[in-house]
Amino acid sequence: MLSGILDMSGRPLSLRAWLAIPFLFATAVLGVVAVLGVLIDAEWQATLSSALCGAAAAVTALVDVHPRTWPACRRRCLRVAYPTAIFAFGLLFGGFTVPTWVATAIGLPALVTLVILCRQADADDAADEDELSRR
């Protein structure tokens, strides 16, 4: 039985994609915050907060990962330990201010990567639906 949310195609994500989720999520948020700060000429800078790391950990915990060759107990440990480590990182390093140019430079490519991954999952889902309708 699978736990968590599956990717858009109904299959668990690959291990690499799953491991990248919290970093892509957090850097995309930092990039958007930095760009919005520049647009409104804000005096604040993007900050890697414990709340942002907590949200990244929550998103990671909700998405299903299923390394095929791993036993169930190892998968369960990974699904608990990795989001917990991301959350703990946020508690330890929360409040770290990221310069606007750095947040923009890493955040916007991360946002583009997330959009591309979502579109690929949509395309995979459409292809799976076409294949099922042909049967």
CNS distance restraints for C-alpha pairs under 8 A (distance, minus, plus):
assign (resid   2 and name CA) (resid  64 and name CA) 7.45 0.50 0.50
assign (resid   3 and name CA) (resid  64 and name CA) 6.45 0.50 0.50
assign (resid   4 and name CA) (resid  61 and name CA) 7.23 0.50 0.50
assign (resid   4 and name CA) (resid  62 and name CA) 4.96 0.50 0.50
assign (resid   4 and name CA) (resid  63 and name CA) 5.47 0.50 0.50
assign (resid   4 and name CA) (resid  64 and name CA) 4.93 0.50 0.50
assign (resid   5 and name CA) (resid  12 and name CA) 7.99 0.50 0.50
assign (resid   5 and name CA) (resid  62 and name CA) 5.42 0.50 0.50
assign (resid   5 and name CA) (resid  63 and name CA) 4.62 0.50 0.50
assign (resid   5 and name CA) (resid  64 and name CA) 5.27 0.50 0.50
assign (resid   6 and name CA) (resid  10 and name CA) 5.31 0.50 0.50
assign (resid   6 and name CA) (resid  11 and name CA) 5.61 0.50 0.50
assign (resid   6 and name CA) (resid  12 and name CA) 5.02 0.50 0.50
assign (resid   6 and name CA) (resid  13 and name CA) 7.09 0.50 0.50
assign (resid   6 and name CA) (resid  63 and name CA) 5.86 0.50 0.50
assign (resid   6 and name CA) (resid  64 and name CA) 5.11 0.50 0.50
assign (resid   6 and name CA) (resid  65 and name CA) 7.95 0.50 0.50
assign (resid   7 and name CA) (resid  11 and name CA) 5.72 0.50 0.50
assign (resid   7 and name CA) (resid  12 and name CA) 5.76 0.50 0.50
assign (resid   7 and name CA) (resid  13 and name CA) 5.98 0.50 0.50
assign (resid   7 and name CA) (resid  63 and name CA) 6.96 0.50 0.50
assign (resid   7 and name CA) (resid  64 and name CA) 7.21 0.50 0.50
assign (resid   7 and name CA) (resid 121 and name CA) 7.21 0.50 0.50
assign (resid   8 and name CA) (resid 118 and name CA) 7.71 0.50 0.50
assign (resid   8 and name CA) (resid 121 and name CA) 5.57 0.50 0.50
assign (resid   8 and name CA) (resid 122 and name CA) 6.41 0.50 0.50
assign (resid   8 and name CA) (resid 125 and name CA) 6.63 0.50 0.50
assign (resid   9 and name CA) (resid 121 and name CA) 5.87 0.50 0.50
assign (resid   9 and name CA) (resid 122 and name CA) 6.89 0.50 0.50
assign (resid   9 and name CA) (resid 124 and name CA) 6.13 0.50 0.50
assign (resid   9 and name CA) (resid 125 and name CA) 4.40 0.50 0.50
assign (resid   9 and name CA) (resid 128 and name CA) 7.62 0.50 0.50
assign (resid  10 and name CA) (resid 125 and name CA) 7.72 0.50 0.50
assign (resid  12 and name CA) (resid  63 and name CA) 7.71 0.50 0.50
assign (resid  12 and name CA) (resid  64 and name CA) 5.05 0.50 0.50
assign (resid  12 and name CA) (resid  65 and name CA) 5.02 0.50 0.50
assign (resid  12 and name CA) (resid  66 and name CA) 5.63 0.50 0.50
assign (resid  13 and name CA) (resid  17 and name CA) 6.29 0.50 0.50
assign (resid  13 and name CA) (resid  18 and name CA) 6.02 0.50 0.50
assign (resid  13 and name CA) (resid  63 and name CA) 7.62 0.50 0.50
assign (resid  13 and name CA) (resid  64 and name CA) 6.22 0.50 0.50
assign (resid  13 and name CA) (resid  65 and name CA) 5.06 0.50 0.50
assign (resid  13 and name CA) (resid  66 and name CA) 6.75 0.50 0.50
assign (resid  14 and name CA) (resid  18 and name CA) 6.16 0.50 0.50
assign (resid  14 and name CA) (resid  65 and name CA) 6.22 0.50 0.50
assign (resid  14 and name CA) (resid  66 and name CA) 6.75 0.50 0.50
assign (resid  14 and name CA) (resid  67 and name CA) 6.75 0.50 0.50
assign (resid  15 and name CA) (resid  19 and name CA) 6.08 0.50 0.50
assign (resid  15 and name CA) (resid  65 and name CA) 6.15 0.50 0.50
assign (resid  15 and name CA) (resid  66 and name CA) 7.04 0.50 0.50
assign (resid  15 and name CA) (resid  67 and name CA) 6.09 0.50 0.50
assign (resid  16 and name CA) (resid  20 and name CA) 6.29 0.50 0.50
assign (resid  17 and name CA) (resid  21 and name CA) 6.42 0.50 0.50
assign (resid  18 and name CA) (resid  60 and name CA) 7.01 0.50 0.50
assign (resid  18 and name CA) (resid  63 and name CA) 7.48 0.50 0.50
assign (resid  18 and name CA) (resid  64 and name CA) 7.86 0.50 0.50
assign (resid  18 and name CA) (resid  65 and name CA) 6.34 0.50 0.50
assign (resid  20 and name CA) (resid  24 and name CA) 6.05 0.50 0.50
assign (resid  21 and name CA) (resid  25 and name CA) 5.92 0.50 0.50
assign (resid  21 and name CA) (resid  56 and name CA) 7.51 0.50 0.50
assign (resid  21 and name CA) (resid  59 and name CA) 7.70 0.50 0.50
assign (resid  21 and name CA) (resid  60 and name CA) 6.15 0.50 0.50
assign (resid  22 and name CA) (resid  26 and name CA) 5.97 0.50 0.50
assign (resid  22 and name CA) (resid  53 and name CA) 7.68 0.50 0.50
assign (resid  22 and name CA) (resid  56 and name CA) 4.63 0.50 0.50
assign (resid  22 and name CA) (resid  57 and name CA) 6.26 0.50 0.50
assign (resid  22 and name CA) (resid  59 and name CA) 7.24 0.50 0.50
assign (resid  22 and name CA) (resid  60 and name CA) 6.08 0.50 0.50
assign (resid  22 and name CA) (resid  86 and name CA) 7.54 0.50 0.50
assign (resid  23 and name CA) (resid  27 and name CA) 5.94 0.50 0.50
assign (resid  23 and name CA) (resid  56 and name CA) 7.56 0.50 0.50
assign (resid  24 and name CA) (resid  28 and name CA) 5.85 0.50 0.50
assign (resid  24 and name CA) (resid 107 and name CA) 7.95 0.50 0.50
assign (resid  24 and name CA) (resid 110 and name CA) 5.19 0.50 0.50
assign (resid  24 and name CA) (resid 111 and name CA) 7.12 0.50 0.50
assign (resid  24 and name CA) (resid 113 and name CA) 7.75 0.50 0.50
assign (resid  24 and name CA) (resid 114 and name CA) 6.92 0.50 0.50
assign (resid  25 and name CA) (resid  29 and name CA) 6.25 0.50 0.50
assign (resid  25 and name CA) (resid  56 and name CA) 6.09 0.50 0.50
assign (resid  25 and name CA) (resid 110 and name CA) 7.51 0.50 0.50
assign (resid  25 and name CA) (resid 111 and name CA) 7.72 0.50 0.50
assign (resid  25 and name CA) (resid 114 and name CA) 7.85 0.50 0.50
assign (resid  26 and name CA) (resid  30 and name CA) 6.20 0.50 0.50
assign (resid  26 and name CA) (resid  48 and name CA) 7.94 0.50 0.50
assign (resid  26 and name CA) (resid  52 and name CA) 6.45 0.50 0.50
assign (resid  26 and name CA) (resid  53 and name CA) 6.81 0.50 0.50
assign (resid  26 and name CA) (resid  56 and name CA) 6.12 0.50 0.50
assign (resid  27 and name CA) (resid  31 and name CA) 6.04 0.50 0.50
assign (resid  27 and name CA) (resid 103 and name CA) 7.08 0.50 0.50
assign (resid  27 and name CA) (resid 106 and name CA) 6.32 0.50 0.50
assign (resid  27 and name CA) (resid 107 and name CA) 4.58 0.50 0.50
assign (resid  27 and name CA) (resid 108 and name CA) 7.98 0.50 0.50
assign (resid  27 and name CA) (resid 110 and name CA) 6.21 0.50 0.50
assign (resid  27 and name CA) (resid 111 and name CA) 7.76 0.50 0.50
assign (resid  28 and name CA) (resid  32 and name CA) 6.23 0.50 0.50
assign (resid  28 and name CA) (resid 106 and name CA) 7.65 0.50 0.50
assign (resid  28 and name CA) (resid 107 and name CA) 4.29 0.50 0.50
assign (resid  28 and name CA) (resid 108 and name CA) 6.11 0.50 0.50
assign (resid  28 and name CA) (resid 109 and name CA) 7.70 0.50 0.50
assign (resid  28 and name CA) (resid 110 and name CA) 5.16 0.50 0.50
assign (resid  28 and name CA) (resid 111 and name CA) 4.69 0.50 0.50
assign (resid  29 and name CA) (resid  33 and name CA) 6.11 0.50 0.50
assign (resid  29 and name CA) (resid 107 and name CA) 6.83 0.50 0.50
assign (resid  29 and name CA) (resid 111 and name CA) 7.97 0.50 0.50
assign (resid  30 and name CA) (resid  34 and name CA) 6.07 0.50 0.50
assign (resid  30 and name CA) (resid  46 and name CA) 5.81 0.50 0.50
assign (resid  30 and name CA) (resid  47 and name CA) 7.17 0.50 0.50
assign (resid  30 and name CA) (resid  48 and name CA) 7.33 0.50 0.50
assign (resid  30 and name CA) (resid 103 and name CA) 5.54 0.50 0.50
assign (resid  30 and name CA) (resid 104 and name CA) 7.39 0.50 0.50
assign (resid  30 and name CA) (resid 107 and name CA) 5.81 0.50 0.50
assign (resid  31 and name CA) (resid  35 and name CA) 6.16 0.50 0.50
assign (resid  31 and name CA) (resid  46 and name CA) 7.90 0.50 0.50
assign (resid  31 and name CA) (resid 103 and name CA) 4.87 0.50 0.50
assign (resid  31 and name CA) (resid 104 and name CA) 4.49 0.50 0.50
assign (resid  31 and name CA) (resid 105 and name CA) 7.37 0.50 0.50
assign (resid  31 and name CA) (resid 106 and name CA) 6.74 0.50 0.50
assign (resid  31 and name CA) (resid 107 and name CA) 3.64 0.50 0.50
assign (resid  31 and name CA) (resid 108 and name CA) 5.41 0.50 0.50
assign (resid  31 and name CA) (resid 111 and name CA) 7.79 0.50 0.50
assign (resid  32 and name CA) (resid  36 and name CA) 6.09 0.50 0.50
assign (resid  32 and name CA) (resid 104 and name CA) 7.43 0.50 0.50
assign (resid  32 and name CA) (resid 107 and name CA) 6.85 0.50 0.50
assign (resid  32 and name CA) (resid 108 and name CA) 7.17 0.50 0.50
assign (resid  33 and name CA) (resid  37 and name CA) 6.02 0.50 0.50
assign (resid  33 and name CA) (resid  46 and name CA) 5.92 0.50 0.50
assign (resid  34 and name CA) (resid  38 and name CA) 6.28 0.50 0.50
assign (resid  34 and name CA) (resid  45 and name CA) 6.62 0.50 0.50
assign (resid  34 and name CA) (resid  46 and name CA) 5.47 0.50 0.50
assign (resid  34 and name CA) (resid 100 and name CA) 5.36 0.50 0.50
assign (resid  34 and name CA) (resid 101 and name CA) 7.81 0.50 0.50
assign (resid  34 and name CA) (resid 103 and name CA) 6.04 0.50 0.50
assign (resid  34 and name CA) (resid 104 and name CA) 5.90 0.50 0.50
assign (resid  35 and name CA) (resid  39 and name CA) 6.20 0.50 0.50
assign (resid  35 and name CA) (resid 100 and name CA) 7.84 0.50 0.50
assign (resid  35 and name CA) (resid 104 and name CA) 6.44 0.50 0.50
assign (resid  36 and name CA) (resid  40 and name CA) 6.22 0.50 0.50
assign (resid  37 and name CA) (resid  41 and name CA) 5.76 0.50 0.50
assign (resid  37 and name CA) (resid  42 and name CA) 4.91 0.50 0.50
assign (resid  37 and name CA) (resid  43 and name CA) 7.63 0.50 0.50
assign (resid  37 and name CA) (resid  44 and name CA) 7.17 0.50 0.50
assign (resid  37 and name CA) (resid  45 and name CA) 7.09 0.50 0.50
assign (resid  37 and name CA) (resid  46 and name CA) 7.94 0.50 0.50
assign (resid  38 and name CA) (resid  42 and name CA) 6.38 0.50 0.50
assign (resid  45 and name CA) (resid  97 and name CA) 6.57 0.50 0.50
assign (resid  45 and name CA) (resid  98 and name CA) 6.67 0.50 0.50
assign (resid  45 and name CA) (resid  99 and name CA) 6.43 0.50 0.50
assign (resid  45 and name CA) (resid 100 and name CA) 6.03 0.50 0.50
assign (resid  46 and name CA) (resid  97 and name CA) 6.08 0.50 0.50
assign (resid  46 and name CA) (resid  98 and name CA) 5.53 0.50 0.50
assign (resid  46 and name CA) (resid  99 and name CA) 6.95 0.50 0.50
assign (resid  46 and name CA) (resid 100 and name CA) 6.48 0.50 0.50
assign (resid  46 and name CA) (resid 103 and name CA) 6.90 0.50 0.50
assign (resid  47 and name CA) (resid  95 and name CA) 5.86 0.50 0.50
assign (resid  47 and name CA) (resid  96 and name CA) 5.60 0.50 0.50
assign (resid  47 and name CA) (resid  97 and name CA) 4.31 0.50 0.50
assign (resid  47 and name CA) (resid  98 and name CA) 5.60 0.50 0.50
assign (resid  48 and name CA) (resid  52 and name CA) 6.56 0.50 0.50
assign (resid  48 and name CA) (resid  53 and name CA) 7.45 0.50 0.50
assign (resid  48 and name CA) (resid  90 and name CA) 7.68 0.50 0.50
assign (resid  48 and name CA) (resid  93 and name CA) 7.61 0.50 0.50
assign (resid  48 and name CA) (resid  94 and name CA) 5.87 0.50 0.50
assign (resid  48 and name CA) (resid  95 and name CA) 5.67 0.50 0.50
assign (resid  48 and name CA) (resid  96 and name CA) 5.17 0.50 0.50
assign (resid  48 and name CA) (resid  97 and name CA) 6.19 0.50 0.50
assign (resid  48 and name CA) (resid  98 and name CA) 6.92 0.50 0.50
assign (resid  49 and name CA) (resid  53 and name CA) 6.49 0.50 0.50
assign (resid  49 and name CA) (resid  90 and name CA) 6.43 0.50 0.50
assign (resid  49 and name CA) (resid  93 and name CA) 7.51 0.50 0.50
assign (resid  49 and name CA) (resid  94 and name CA) 4.25 0.50 0.50
assign (resid  49 and name CA) (resid  95 and name CA) 4.81 0.50 0.50
assign (resid  49 and name CA) (resid  96 and name CA) 6.75 0.50 0.50
assign (resid  50 and name CA) (resid  54 and name CA) 5.98 0.50 0.50
assign (resid  50 and name CA) (resid  87 and name CA) 7.33 0.50 0.50
assign (resid  50 and name CA) (resid  89 and name CA) 8.00 0.50 0.50
assign (resid  50 and name CA) (resid  90 and name CA) 4.22 0.50 0.50
assign (resid  50 and name CA) (resid  91 and name CA) 5.16 0.50 0.50
assign (resid  50 and name CA) (resid  92 and name CA) 7.96 0.50 0.50
assign (resid  50 and name CA) (resid  93 and name CA) 7.29 0.50 0.50
assign (resid  50 and name CA) (resid  94 and name CA) 4.41 0.50 0.50
assign (resid  50 and name CA) (resid  95 and name CA) 7.04 0.50 0.50
assign (resid  51 and name CA) (resid  55 and name CA) 6.14 0.50 0.50
assign (resid  51 and name CA) (resid  90 and name CA) 7.37 0.50 0.50
assign (resid  51 and name CA) (resid  94 and name CA) 7.91 0.50 0.50
assign (resid  52 and name CA) (resid  56 and name CA) 6.19 0.50 0.50
assign (resid  52 and name CA) (resid  90 and name CA) 7.49 0.50 0.50
assign (resid  53 and name CA) (resid  57 and name CA) 6.05 0.50 0.50
assign (resid  53 and name CA) (resid  86 and name CA) 6.30 0.50 0.50
assign (resid  53 and name CA) (resid  87 and name CA) 5.55 0.50 0.50
assign (resid  53 and name CA) (resid  89 and name CA) 7.37 0.50 0.50
assign (resid  53 and name CA) (resid  90 and name CA) 4.83 0.50 0.50
assign (resid  53 and name CA) (resid  91 and name CA) 7.98 0.50 0.50
assign (resid  54 and name CA) (resid  58 and name CA) 6.13 0.50 0.50
assign (resid  54 and name CA) (resid  86 and name CA) 7.36 0.50 0.50
assign (resid  54 and name CA) (resid  87 and name CA) 5.05 0.50 0.50
assign (resid  54 and name CA) (resid  90 and name CA) 6.73 0.50 0.50
assign (resid  55 and name CA) (resid  59 and name CA) 6.17 0.50 0.50
assign (resid  56 and name CA) (resid  60 and name CA) 6.18 0.50 0.50
assign (resid  56 and name CA) (resid  83 and name CA) 7.96 0.50 0.50
assign (resid  56 and name CA) (resid  86 and name CA) 7.46 0.50 0.50
assign (resid  56 and name CA) (resid  87 and name CA) 7.88 0.50 0.50
assign (resid  57 and name CA) (resid  61 and name CA) 6.09 0.50 0.50
assign (resid  57 and name CA) (resid  82 and name CA) 7.99 0.50 0.50
assign (resid  57 and name CA) (resid  83 and name CA) 4.49 0.50 0.50
assign (resid  57 and name CA) (resid  84 and name CA) 6.88 0.50 0.50
assign (resid  57 and name CA) (resid  86 and name CA) 5.62 0.50 0.50
assign (resid  57 and name CA) (resid  87 and name CA) 5.70 0.50 0.50
assign (resid  58 and name CA) (resid  62 and name CA) 6.24 0.50 0.50
assign (resid  58 and name CA) (resid  83 and name CA) 6.96 0.50 0.50
assign (resid  59 and name CA) (resid  63 and name CA) 6.50 0.50 0.50
assign (resid  60 and name CA) (resid  83 and name CA) 6.14 0.50 0.50
assign (resid  61 and name CA) (resid  79 and name CA) 6.38 0.50 0.50
assign (resid  61 and name CA) (resid  80 and name CA) 7.33 0.50 0.50
assign (resid  61 and name CA) (resid  83 and name CA) 5.90 0.50 0.50
assign (resid  65 and name CA) (resid  75 and name CA) 7.81 0.50 0.50
assign (resid  65 and name CA) (resid  79 and name CA) 7.67 0.50 0.50
assign (resid  66 and name CA) (resid  75 and name CA) 7.01 0.50 0.50
assign (resid  67 and name CA) (resid  75 and name CA) 7.33 0.50 0.50
assign (resid  70 and name CA) (resid  74 and name CA) 6.32 0.50 0.50
assign (resid  70 and name CA) (resid  75 and name CA) 6.52 0.50 0.50
assign (resid  71 and name CA) (resid  75 and name CA) 6.53 0.50 0.50
assign (resid  72 and name CA) (resid  76 and name CA) 6.21 0.50 0.50
assign (resid  73 and name CA) (resid  77 and name CA) 6.19 0.50 0.50
assign (resid  74 and name CA) (resid  78 and name CA) 6.15 0.50 0.50
assign (resid  75 and name CA) (resid  79 and name CA) 6.10 0.50 0.50
assign (resid  76 and name CA) (resid  80 and name CA) 6.33 0.50 0.50
assign (resid  77 and name CA) (resid  81 and name CA) 5.75 0.50 0.50
assign (resid  78 and name CA) (resid  82 and name CA) 5.68 0.50 0.50
assign (resid  79 and name CA) (resid  83 and name CA) 6.88 0.50 0.50
assign (resid  80 and name CA) (resid  84 and name CA) 6.20 0.50 0.50
assign (resid  81 and name CA) (resid  85 and name CA) 6.03 0.50 0.50
assign (resid  82 and name CA) (resid  86 and name CA) 6.34 0.50 0.50
assign (resid  83 and name CA) (resid  87 and name CA) 6.16 0.50 0.50
assign (resid  84 and name CA) (resid  88 and name CA) 6.06 0.50 0.50
assign (resid  85 and name CA) (resid  89 and name CA) 6.04 0.50 0.50
assign (resid  86 and name CA) (resid  90 and name CA) 6.37 0.50 0.50
assign (resid  87 and name CA) (resid  91 and name CA) 6.38 0.50 0.50
assign (resid  88 and name CA) (resid  92 and name CA) 6.20 0.50 0.50
assign (resid  89 and name CA) (resid  93 and name CA) 5.95 0.50 0.50
assign (resid  89 and name CA) (resid  94 and name CA) 7.77 0.50 0.50
assign (resid  90 and name CA) (resid  94 and name CA) 4.97 0.50 0.50
assign (resid  98 and name CA) (resid 102 and name CA) 6.61 0.50 0.50
assign (resid  98 and name CA) (resid 103 and name CA) 6.08 0.50 0.50
assign (resid  99 and name CA) (resid 103 and name CA) 6.21 0.50 0.50
assign (resid 100 and name CA) (resid 104 and name CA) 6.06 0.50 0.50
assign (resid 101 and name CA) (resid 105 and name CA) 5.94 0.50 0.50
assign (resid 102 and name CA) (resid 106 and name CA) 6.13 0.50 0.50
assign (resid 103 and name CA) (resid 107 and name CA) 5.41 0.50 0.50
assign (resid 104 and name CA) (resid 108 and name CA) 5.77 0.50 0.50
assign (resid 105 and name CA) (resid 109 and name CA) 7.16 0.50 0.50
assign (resid 106 and name CA) (resid 110 and name CA) 6.38 0.50 0.50
assign (resid 107 and name CA) (resid 111 and name CA) 6.15 0.50 0.50
assign (resid 108 and name CA) (resid 112 and name CA) 6.23 0.50 0.50
assign (resid 109 and name CA) (resid 113 and name CA) 6.10 0.50 0.50
assign (resid 110 and name CA) (resid 114 and name CA) 6.21 0.50 0.50
assign (resid 111 and name CA) (resid 115 and name CA) 6.28 0.50 0.50
assign (resid 112 and name CA) (resid 116 and name CA) 6.16 0.50 0.50
assign (resid 113 and name CA) (resid 117 and name CA) 6.12 0.50 0.50
assign (resid 114 and name CA) (resid 118 and name CA) 6.18 0.50 0.50
assign (resid 115 and name CA) (resid 119 and name CA) 6.17 0.50 0.50
assign (resid 116 and name CA) (resid 120 and name CA) 6.09 0.50 0.50
assign (resid 117 and name CA) (resid 121 and name CA) 6.17 0.50 0.50
assign (resid 118 and name CA) (resid 122 and name CA) 6.19 0.50 0.50
assign (resid 119 and name CA) (resid 123 and name CA) 6.15 0.50 0.50
assign (resid 120 and name CA) (resid 124 and name CA) 6.06 0.50 0.50
assign (resid 121 and name CA) (resid 125 and name CA) 6.06 0.50 0.50
assign (resid 122 and name CA) (resid 126 and name CA) 6.20 0.50 0.50
assign (resid 123 and name CA) (resid 127 and name CA) 6.15 0.50 0.50
assign (resid 124 and name CA) (resid 128 and name CA) 6.13 0.50 0.50
assign (resid 125 and name CA) (resid 129 and name CA) 6.21 0.50 0.50
assign (resid 126 and name CA) (resid 130 and name CA) 6.20 0.50 0.50
assign (resid 127 and name CA) (resid 131 and name CA) 6.18 0.50 0.50
assign (resid 128 and name CA) (resid 132 and name CA) 6.17 0.50 0.50
assign (resid 129 and name CA) (resid 133 and name CA) 6.12 0.50 0.50
assign (resid 130 and name CA) (resid 134 and name CA) 6.32 0.50 0.50
assign (resid 131 and name CA) (resid 135 and name CA) 6.76 0.50 0.50
